[in-house]
Amino acid sequence: MANSLSSDRPRRYFGIHYRLLRFLGLGWWHHPDEGDTRNFPGWYLYYSILTQIVWVAGFVGLETIDPFVGEKDMDRFMFSLSFVITHDLTCIKLYLFFFKNQAIQEIVRTIEIDVYDYYQNIDKNRRTIRITRIMTASFVFFGWITIGNTDVYGTIMDYRWKREVALLNDTAEKPMRTLPQPIYIPWKYQSDESYIATFVLETVGLLWTGHIVMTIDTFIGSVILHMSSQFAILQEAFMTAYDRALSQLISDIPFDIDMQDNLLSDGINIPKNRLEAIEAKVKTFYSNVQIESAIEKTVINCLRQHQLLISCVEKFRDTYSYGFMTQLMSSMAAICVVMVQVSQDASSFKSIRLVTSLAFFIAMIIQLAIQCFTANELTLQAERVSDAVMQSKWENMTPRVRRYLLMAMMRAQRPLRLSAAGFAYMDNRCFLAIMKAAYSYYAVLSQKEV
């Protein structure tokens, strides 16, 4: 369980995210075990430049222009604005992924490889990986529903347009043919051939930019969740430090293996009624100095593990603080706009558009919740290390080791938080504050519309 060379330990925690990041042109992200941190090797640099110019600069640029060009009804304006806010502010996250790639890869290496130099719980790591995959799948699912329903809505509206045009005579003025997603198109797309090509272009653009948003946000949420899981494992390390030191001494005693199995049959968490017998057996083979040295070594490893995790979190906080700030701004604005859109669609009984708006609304909430809830869990697990130290059987340790434990406890009592560029802490209260603010703005906008 604590062996850094264990062959059955999970590897490549973020394999799905890395493959998506590579395909989307956000850098050739290397797994930590590859020993390579080149972000744009060889021809991949030109692929990345091309995709970012076409889909990010091109598609998002046209999407941004649309709400402010020509006559727009409020329904189309709000629907378009919700996508514009999300995609435009994501460009700040793209900057972090392009130019902070090295720092992020070092953070991933810490939580995927370096921590295995210390005590680890492989089963807990596997459970965390499963949770991150479920979290990623849920966000992608609602993203696909949003994009899929947008295309379905556009197809139905185009079918209605064709049916309406078929009833007109040759001299009548044809109504404007619209696309599923409100976007500024600088060329004429009214003919069937041009419309189909533009429809496909828009769909691919939505899928591309949508997956950029979903991949970045779920990747960041997964990193935070793995760091919080490591603090939960650290709690186990402190609570079992004394027992593990005795277990190691017992396993090194040169006597019959069956006797060792009998003494250690309960694993690293030794029951109190067996602890005295094990302590007595250890004292018959080792001096007090050897026993104290083994216990001190185990505790010091816990302290080093604690410091490694703290450094990892602080580095992540400094690297991605503006990404969190972007998330808060985009979520507050997008959720507010989508709430207006949902209320409009519900009042006008636009069932297909309503499904799209609801899916997008849920996706926006999940997007914010992923980072706020995981960051809150990280802070909570880091604080619980102090309680774990109190349960570490410190009363059986020497005064020197107790001082080490006291330092760890004092450090754990200082909150370890992720912040949005120093303006707010990412936690459950921040999530509720953003939701309240979005609702307040929605209420003001709704009153003005009335």
C-alpha positions, 0 to 999 in steps of 0.5 A, a space after each residue: 500500500 505504501 510502496 512507491 514501486 508497486 506495480 498495481 498502482 494506478 497510472 496516468 490519472 488524467 489520460 482522458 484529459 490529456 488526449 483531449 487537450 492534444 486533439 484540441 490543440 492546447 499542447 502535447 501534454 505528456 504523462 509524468 512517467 514519460 519524462 518529457 515536458 515539451 508542449 509543442 514538439 515538431 509539427 504539432 506547433 503548426 497544428 496548434 496554431 491552425 486550430 486556435 486561429 480557426 476555432 478559437 480566434 475565428 469561431 469565437 470572434 464571429 460568435 462575439 460579433 453577432 449580438 452587436 450587429 444588426 437588429 436582434 430580438 431579445 430572445 436571440 440576443 440573450 441566447 447568443 450572449 450566454 455562449 459569448 460570455 463563456 467562450 470569450 472568458 475561456 480565452 484567459 484559461 487558454 493563456 494559462 494552459 499555453 504559458 503555464 504548461 510547465 508548472 501544471 505538469 509539475 503539479 500533476 507529477 507531484 500527485 501522480 508520482 512523487 507522492 508514492 515516495 511516501 505512504 499511499 492508499 492505492 484503493 483510495 487513489 483508484 476511487 478518486 480516479 473513478 469519481 473524476 471520470 464520473 464528474 467529467 462524463 456528467 459535464 460532457 453529457 450536459 454539454 453534448 445535450 446543449 450542442 445536440 439540442 441546438 442542432 435539432 432546434 436549428 434543423 426544425 426551424 430550417 424545416 419550418 422555413 422551407 415549408 413557409 417559403 414553399 407556400 410563397 409565390 415568386 414575387 413575395 419576399 422570403 424570410 431570413 434563413 437562420 442558423 441553429 446557433 446565433 453567429 455572425 456569418 460574413 458570407 451569404 448562406 441562404 442557398 442549400 449548398 452554402 447553408 449546409 456547409 455553414 451548418 457543419 462549420 458552426 456545429 464543429 465550432 460549437 463542439 470544438 470550443 465546447 470541448 475546450 471549456 469542458 476539458 479544461 474545467 474538468 481537468 482542473 477539478 480533477 487535479 483539485 480532487 486528487 490533491 484533497 484525496 492526498 490530504 485524506 491519505 496523509 491523515 491515515 499516514 499520521 494516524 497509523 504512523 506508530 503502528 506502521 513503525 512497530 509493524 516494520 520492526 516486527 517484519 524485520 525480526 528474524 523468526 518464523 514467518 507464521 509468528 509474524 503473520 499472527 502478530 500482524 494479522 490486523 494490518 497497520 491498524 493494530 487493535 489496542 488489546 494487541 498493541 501491548 503484546 506487539 510492543 513487548 515483542 519488539 522491545 525484546 529484540 530492539 533497544 529503546 534507541 532503535 524503536 524511537 529511531 524507527 518511530 521518528 523516521 516514520 513521523 518525519 516521512 509524514 511531515 515531509 509528505 505534508 510539506 510536499 502537499 502544501 507546496 503542491 497546493 500553493 503552487 497550483 494556487 499561484 498558477 491558476 488563480 486567474 483561471 478561478 477569477 475567470 470562472 467566477 466572472 463567466 459563471 455569474 454572467 452566464 448563469 444570469 443570462 441563461 436564467 433569463 433565457 430559460 424564463 423566456 422559453 418557458 413562458 413561450 412554450 418553446 420546448 426544444 429551445 427550453 431543453 437546450 437552455 435548461 441543459 446549458 443552465 445545468 452545465 453552467 452550474 456544474 462548471 462552477 460547482 466542480 471547482 468550488 466544491 472540490 476546492 472546499 473539499 481540499 480545504 476541509 481535508 487539509 484542516 482535518 490533518 490536525 485532528 489526525 495528528 491528535 489520533 496518532 498515539 502521540 502519548 507513546 512517542 518521545 518528546 522530540 517526536 511530539 514536537 514534530 507532531 505539534 508543528 504539523 498540527 499548527 501548520 494544518 490549522 492554518 487554512 489552505 485555500 484556493 483563491 480567485 486572484 485574491 478576490 474570493 476563496 473557492 469554496 461552498 460559500 463562494 458558490 452560493 454567493 455567485 448563485 445569489 448574485 446571478 439571481 439578483 441580476 436576473 431579477 433586475 433584468 426581468 423587471 426591466 423586460 416587463 
